[in-house]
């Protein structure tokens, strides 16, 4: 069963991504470094009493281009400037269960490389792994808990798939 956020993230990116790039780990287009680690921020998610109104406010007052499910930022990879990467910003209903077991009002999605290796390392260090790796067309996802009880989403992206989906982004 795919998580609600994976479906939400797919919906956001189907309507919110643009331009072309090559970034498929299976084809070797990424750098040779496969050290299991975080390589950036993939998303910022927070609870809101009225997500649509909050997103609309950000759009009207701060100029964010939004889709029905949030905002997508496009940026360049500093090590490979021809590669386009994405970050998703999204307001969730206060009643969402997606952040569970965390009781916090936010969740951060980290872009990672070598998600399998990172999970092995996390297990060895005793970290709490919430679920198993879920694979979708645009990457792999898994959730962990940090020592303060924050649920964290780890995402090993395949940005080229997101780029092919097309749509508007914030640059």
LINGIWO-V801480 format. One record per backbone hydrogen bond with DSSP energy under -1.0 kcal/mol. CO is the residue of the C=O (numbers start at 0). NH is the residue of the N-H. E is the energy in kcal/mol with one decimal. If there is no record, write none. Layout:
# LINGIWO-V801480
co:CO nh:NH e:E
co:CO nh:NH e:E
This chain:
# LINGIWO-V801480
co:2 nh:6 e:-1.6
co:3 nh:7 e:-2.7
co:4 nh:8 e:-4.0
co:5 nh:9 e:-2.2
co:6 nh:10 e:-2.2
co:7 nh:11 e:-2.7
co:8 nh:12 e:-2.6
co:9 nh:13 e:-2.2
co:10 nh:14 e:-1.2
co:14 nh:167 e:-1.2
co:23 nh:26 e:-2.0
co:23 nh:28 e:-1.3
co:36 nh:112 e:-2.2
co:39 nh:110 e:-2.1
co:41 nh:87 e:-2.5
co:42 nh:108 e:-2.9
co:43 nh:89 e:-2.3
co:44 nh:106 e:-2.8
co:45 nh:91 e:-3.3
co:47 nh:93 e:-1.2
co:49 nh:53 e:-2.6
co:50 nh:54 e:-2.7
co:51 nh:55 e:-2.4
co:52 nh:56 e:-2.5
co:53 nh:57 e:-2.2
co:54 nh:58 e:-2.2
co:55 nh:59 e:-3.0
co:56 nh:60 e:-3.0
co:57 nh:61 e:-1.9
co:57 nh:63 e:-1.3
co:66 nh:69 e:-1.4
co:69 nh:66 e:-3.2
co:70 nh:88 e:-3.1
co:71 nh:169 e:-2.6
co:72 nh:86 e:-2.1
co:74 nh:84 e:-3.4
co:79 nh:82 e:-2.8
co:82 nh:76 e:-2.1
co:84 nh:74 e:-2.4
co:86 nh:72 e:-3.3
co:87 nh:43 e:-2.5
co:88 nh:70 e:-2.9
co:89 nh:45 e:-1.8
co:91 nh:47 e:-2.7
co:92 nh:95 e:-2.1
co:96 nh:99 e:-1.5
co:98 nh:101 e:-1.6
co:104 nh:46 e:-2.8
co:106 nh:44 e:-2.8
co:107 nh:152 e:-2.2
co:108 nh:41 e:-3.5
co:108 nh:42 e:-1.9
co:109 nh:154 e:-2.8
co:110 nh:38 e:-3.2
co:110 nh:39 e:-1.1
co:112 nh:36 e:-1.3
co:113 nh:117 e:-2.5
co:114 nh:118 e:-2.3
co:115 nh:119 e:-2.1
co:116 nh:120 e:-2.2
co:117 nh:121 e:-2.5
co:118 nh:122 e:-2.7
co:119 nh:123 e:-2.1
co:120 nh:124 e:-1.6
co:121 nh:126 e:-2.5
co:122 nh:125 e:-1.4
co:127 nh:144 e:-2.1
co:133 nh:140 e:-2.5
co:135 nh:138 e:-1.8
co:137 nh:157 e:-2.3
co:138 nh:135 e:-3.0
co:139 nh:155 e:-2.6
co:140 nh:133 e:-3.0
co:141 nh:153 e:-3.4
co:142 nh:129 e:-2.4
co:142 nh:130 e:-1.0
co:143 nh:151 e:-3.2
co:145 nh:148 e:-2.1
co:149 nh:145 e:-2.3
co:151 nh:143 e:-2.3
co:152 nh:109 e:-3.0
co:153 nh:141 e:-1.7
co:154 nh:111 e:-2.6
co:155 nh:139 e:-1.8
co:157 nh:160 e:-1.3
co:158 nh:162 e:-2.6
co:159 nh:163 e:-1.9
co:160 nh:164 e:-1.2
co:165 nh:16 e:-2.2
co:169 nh:73 e:-3.5
